[in-house]
Amino acid sequence: MTRRTALAASISAAFAQGSKTNSAVTVGVLGNGNRGTYVAEMLAKNTPGRVVALCDLFPEKMEAAKKRIGVDNPRLYADFRKMLESDIDAIIIATPVFLHAEHFEAAVKSGKHIYIEKPAAGTVADCKKIMQLADRADRKININFGFQRRYAELYLKAKAVADAGDIGSIHMGFARFIKSEGAWNEERRLPPPSTEMGKIVGWNAWKDLNGDLIVENNVHSIDVLNWFLGGRPKSAIGAGGSTKTRQGDNSDHNFVAYEYANGVQGQLLGATLAPARYRDVVEQFFGTKGMLETSENHWRHFRGPGNETFEKSPRNNTIDSVKAFVDRISTGKVENTGVRGAESTLTAILGRMAMQARREVTWDEMMKSA
């Protein structure tokens, strides 16, 4: 190779690398709390996407997010509308649940690709609004909720086994989401927040701001039930409440029995009554020829005594989810899961209504309530 040829090759390679960098998906993060920062960190460290903008009402949260994500000079915004007016390709929405509908609407209108944390919202009315917005959105933009199990390697393996009929017809699904109390709990009981800022700071402790335990937290398991059982349920019946004095008014335990098509049962048990650092989150599906068990840590296929598959998860499910999101943007393979994500949230709200009413509540009754 001559010196001139080598120089030309070097310039060509550098140009190609520069073009690749410049064409990387650029992302802004709205809401720089624990979850929003974590999702952005996983995206920055595991995908070609670049976090270039942060937006939060609290400057100290943006500073902490910069360090954790590992981004040096992102553009910082106090107004999410200004960030949406910028040239970012996509936005991660990880704000308090009661603000999701407002922020989702603005993001859809901006034409940005959207990764929004679950749940869709805390009310039937806001879920309906999100479904309408998603249905009318530009068909070129990706809309994805943070139901990361849908993209996890082991969950996809289990779903393929179920779809192949290897466990036979599924007659029942069971999910449990047991964990210890959330970090927002305080010894001194405070009144509900009355100001907008108070709601933003204390949103995770109050039913009308976060949707209650079943909506804000257990909705992950509910989404898996809907996924494996073939859609939303027809009705629900349940019981739940709070057994100890705590900050806020969220339930600390719930049990809901959903009825799906053809009489298939889907049962959910959720609680925050476990001791510190205890966590047991798993879904099971029982068929005529076997059983599937899924979780964030493993999957299991039981065929009979001494005849089963067990495999541990190779990584956190969020990594799979953000990699799929960035890949779809880069390749133009659009996915809009707005309606599906809202339906899983509405399934959680259906369970909440059944617990509150202490009777069976149908899907149609719930949808007509707002």
C-alpha positions in Angstrom: 0.0 0.0 0.0 1.4 3.4 -1.0 1.5 6.3 1.4 -1.3 8.1 -0.6 -3.5 4.9 -0.5 -3.0 4.5 3.2 -3.9 8.1 3.8 -7.0 7.9 1.7 -8.1 4.7 3.5 -7.5 6.4 6.9 -9.5 9.5 5.9 -12.3 7.2 4.6 -12.4 5.2 7.8 -12.5 8.4 9.9 -15.3 9.9 7.8 -17.3 6.7 8.1 -16.8 6.6 11.8 -17.8 10.3 12.1 -20.9 9.7 10.0 -21.9 6.8 12.2 -21.5 8.9 15.3 -23.4 11.8 13.9 -26.2 9.5 12.8 -26.6 7.9 16.2 -30.0 8.2 17.8 -30.1 11.2 20.1 -32.3 11.0 23.3 -33.6 13.4 25.8 -34.7 12.3 29.3 -37.8 13.9 30.9 -37.7 13.1 34.6 -34.3 12.5 36.2 -35.3 10.5 39.2 -34.1 6.9 39.9 -36.0 5.2 37.1 -35.5 7.7 34.4 -31.8 8.0 35.1 -31.5 4.2 35.2 -33.2 3.7 31.9 -31.0 6.4 30.3 -27.9 4.8 31.8 -28.7 1.4 30.3 -29.4 3.0 27.0 -26.2 5.0 27.0 -24.0 2.0 28.0 -25.6 -0.7 25.9 -26.8 0.9 22.7 -25.4 3.2 20.0 -27.9 5.8 21.2 -26.7 9.0 22.8 -28.3 10.9 25.7 -27.9 14.5 24.8 -30.5 16.3 26.9 -32.0 16.2 30.4 -35.1 17.9 31.7 -36.2 18.2 35.3 -37.6 20.8 37.7 -34.8 20.0 40.1 -31.2 21.0 38.9 -29.6 18.7 41.5 -31.3 15.7 39.9 -30.0 16.6 36.5 -26.5 17.0 37.9 -26.7 13.5 39.6 -28.1 12.0 36.4 -25.2 13.4 34.3 -22.7 11.6 36.5 -24.7 8.3 36.7 -25.4 8.2 32.9 -21.8 9.2 32.1 -22.7 12.1 29.8 -20.5 15.2 30.0 -22.3 18.2 28.5 -26.0 17.5 27.9 -28.3 20.3 27.2 -30.3 21.0 30.4 -34.0 22.1 30.4 -36.4 23.1 33.1 -39.3 23.2 30.6 -40.0 19.9 28.8 -41.6 21.8 25.9 -38.3 23.4 25.1 -36.6 20.1 25.0 -39.3 18.7 22.6 -38.7 21.7 20.3 -35.0 20.7 20.0 -33.5 18.3 17.5 -33.5 15.2 19.7 -34.8 12.0 17.9 -36.4 10.4 21.0 -37.6 11.1 24.5 -37.7 9.0 27.6 -40.6 10.0 29.8 -40.1 9.0 33.4 -42.2 11.6 35.3 -44.8 11.1 38.0 -47.7 8.9 36.9 -50.3 11.7 37.1 -48.4 13.8 34.6 -48.0 11.0 32.0 -51.0 11.9 29.8 -49.9 15.6 29.5 -46.3 14.7 28.7 -47.3 11.9 26.3 -49.6 14.2 24.4 -46.8 16.8 24.0 -44.3 14.2 22.9 -46.7 12.7 20.3 -47.4 16.2 18.8 -43.7 16.8 18.6 -43.1 13.8 16.4 -40.4 12.3 18.6 -40.0 8.6 19.2 -41.3 7.8 22.7 -40.2 5.5 25.5 -42.6 6.1 28.4 -42.4 4.4 31.7 -45.3 2.3 33.0 -48.1 2.7 33.9 -49.8 4.6 31.2 -51.7 6.7 33.7 -53.6 6.4 37.0 -57.2 7.0 35.7 -59.5 5.5 33.1 -59.9 8.9 31.5 -56.2 9.5 31.1 -55.7 5.9 29.7 -58.4 6.5 27.1 -56.7 9.8 26.1 -53.4 8.0 25.7 -55.0 5.3 23.6 -56.6 7.9 21.3 -53.3 9.8 21.0 -51.3 6.7 20.2 -53.9 5.6 17.6 -53.7 9.0 15.9 -49.9 9.3 16.1 -47.6 9.6 13.1 -47.0 6.0 11.9 -43.3 6.8 11.5 -42.7 7.2 15.3 -42.1 4.4 17.8 -44.2 4.4 20.9 -43.1 2.1 23.7 -44.0 1.6 27.3 -41.5 0.4 29.9 -42.9 -3.1 30.0 -39.4 -4.4 29.5 -40.4 -8.1 30.0 -41.9 -8.0 26.5 -38.3 -7.7 25.1 -36.4 -9.9 27.5 -34.5 -12.8 26.1 -35.9 -15.4 28.5 -39.5 -14.1 28.4 -39.4 -14.4 24.6 -38.1 -18.0 24.9 -41.0 -18.8 27.3 -43.5 -17.2 25.0 -42.2 -19.2 22.0 -42.7 -22.4 24.0 -46.3 -21.3 24.9 -47.1 -20.4 21.4 -45.8 -23.7 20.1 -48.3 -25.5 22.3 -45.5 -27.3 24.3 -47.4 -26.9 27.6 -50.8 -27.5 26.0 -53.8 -25.2 26.5 -53.2 -22.7 29.3 -56.0 -22.9 31.9 -54.6 -20.5 34.5 -52.0 -17.8 34.9 -50.7 -16.8 38.3 -48.5 -13.8 39.2 -47.0 -12.6 42.5 -45.2 -9.4 43.2 -44.0 -9.5 46.7 -41.4 -7.0 48.0 -40.5 -4.7 50.9 -41.7 -1.2 51.5 -40.8 1.6 49.1 -38.2 4.2 50.0 -40.9 6.9 50.2 -42.3 5.6 53.5 -41.8 8.0 56.4 -42.3 7.6 60.1 -44.2 10.9 60.5 -47.6 10.7 58.8 -48.1 13.8 56.6 -51.3 15.1 55.0 -51.9 14.7 51.2 -50.1 17.4 49.2 -52.2 20.4 48.1 -49.8 22.2 45.8 -48.5 21.1 42.4 -44.9 21.0 43.6 -46.0 19.0 46.7 -47.7 16.5 44.4 -44.6 16.1 42.2 -42.4 15.5 45.3 -44.7 13.1 47.0 -46.5 11.5 44.1 -45.4 7.9 44.9 -47.3 7.8 48.2 -50.8 8.6 47.1 -53.4 6.7 45.2 -54.8 9.6 43.2 -51.2 10.5 42.0 -49.7 7.1 41.2 -52.7 4.8 40.8 -52.1 2.7 43.9 -49.8 -0.4 44.3 -51.6 -2.5 41.7 -51.3 0.2 39.0 -47.9 1.7 39.7 -46.1 -1.5 40.6 -48.0 -4.7 39.9 -48.9 -3.6 36.4 -45.6 -5.3 35.2 -47.0 -8.7 36.2 -50.4 -7.8 34.8 -48.9 -7.0 31.4 -47.3 -10.5 31.4 -50.7 -12.1 32.2 -52.3 -10.3 29.3 -49.4 -11.2 27.0 -49.4 -14.9 27.7 -53.2 -15.3 28.1 -54.0 -13.6 24.8 -55.4 -10.2 25.7 -57.3 -8.2 28.3 -59.7 -9.9 30.8 -63.5 -9.7 30.7 -63.9 -9.0 34.5 -62.2 -9.0 37.8 -63.0 -9.6 41.5 -60.6 -8.9 44.4 -59.7 -7.7 47.8 -56.9 -5.5 49.3 -56.0 -2.7 51.5 -53.4 -1.5 54.0 -52.6 -3.3 57.2 -50.1 -0.9 58.8 -49.7 2.8 59.4 -47.5 4.4 56.8 -46.9 7.6 54.8 -49.6 8.1 52.2 -52.7 6.0 51.4 -51.5 3.3 49.0 -52.5 -0.3 49.6 -49.8 -2.6 50.9 -51.5 -5.8 49.7 -53.9 -6.9 47.0 -55.3 -10.1 45.5 -57.3 -10.0 42.2 -58.8 -12.9 40.1 -59.3 -11.9 36.5 -61.4 -13.9 34.0 -60.1 -14.0 30.5 -61.6 -15.5 27.4 -63.0 -19.0 27.5 -63.0 -19.0 31.3 -59.2 -18.9 31.7 -58.2 -17.5 35.1 -55.4 -15.0 35.8 -54.6 -14.4 39.4 -52.5 -11.6 40.9 -51.0 -11.4 44.4 -49.1 -8.2 45.3 -47.8 -6.9 48.5 -45.1 -4.6 50.1 -45.3 -6.4 53.4 -42.1 -8.4 53.0 -39.0 -7.7 55.3 -36.3 -5.4 54.0 -34.5 -6.4 50.8 -36.9 -9.4 50.2 -38.2 -9.7 46.7 -40.3 -12.5 45.0 -41.6 -11.5 41.6 -42.7 -14.4 39.3 -45.3 -15.5 36.8 -46.5 -19.0 36.2 -48.7 -20.5 33.4 -50.3 -23.9 33.9 -51.2 -25.9 30.8 -52.5 -29.4 30.1 -48.9 -30.7 29.3 -46.7 -28.6 31.5 -45.9 -25.3 33.3 -44.0 -22.2 32.4 -42.4 -19.9 35.0 -41.0 -16.5 34.1 -39.3 -13.8 36.2 -36.7 -11.0 35.8 -34.1 -13.5 37.0 -34.9 -16.8 35.3 -37.3 -18.9 33.3 -38.4 -22.5 33.8 -40.2 -25.1 31.7 -41.7 -28.0 33.7 -42.6 -31.0 31.6 -42.7 -33.6 34.5 -40.7 -34.7 37.5 -37.0 -34.6 36.6 -37.8 -33.2 33.1 -37.5 -29.4 33.1 -35.5 -26.5 31.7 -34.2 -23.8 34.0 -32.1 -20.9 32.8 -30.9 -17.7 34.6 -31.3 -14.3 32.9 -28.0 -13.1 31.3 -28.8 -9.4 32.0 -31.3 -6.9 33.3 -34.5 -6.9 31.2 -34.3 -3.1 30.8 -31.2 -3.5 28.6 -33.1 -5.7 26.2 -35.9 -3.2 26.1 -33.8 -0.1 25.3 -31.7 -1.9 22.8 -34.9 -2.9 20.9 -36.1 0.7 21.1 -32.9 2.2 19.7 -32.6 -0.6 17.0 -36.2 0.1 15.8 -35.5 3.8 15.4 -32.2 3.1 13.6 -33.7 0.6 11.2 -37.1 2.1 10.7 -38.9 -0.9 12.0 -41.7 1.0 13.7 -43.6 -0.3 16.7 -46.5 1.5 18.4 -47.5 -0.2 21.7 -49.5 2.7 23.0 -52.9 1.0 23.0 -51.5 -2.2 24.4 -49.7 -0.4 27.2 -52.8 1.5 28.1 -54.8 -1.7 28.1 -52.4 -3.4 30.5 -52.8 -0.3 32.7 -56.5 -0.4 32.5 -56.4 -4.1 33.5 -54.7 -2.9 36.7 -57.3 -0.2 37.2 -60.0 -2.8 36.7 -58.5 -4.8 39.6 -58.3 -1.7 41.7 -62.0 -1.0 41.1 -63.0 -4.6 41.9 -61.1 -4.4 45.2 -62.7 -1.1 46.1 -66.2 -2.3 45.2 -65.7 -5.7 46.8 -67.6 -7.3 43.9 -67.1 -8.4 40.3 -66.5 -5.5 37.9 -66.6 -6.0 34.2 -64.3 -4.4 31.6 -67.2 -2.6 30.0 -68.3 -1.1 33.4 -64.9 0.2 34.0 -64.6 1.8 30.5 -67.9 3.5 31.0 -66.9 5.0 34.4 -65.0 7.9 32.7 
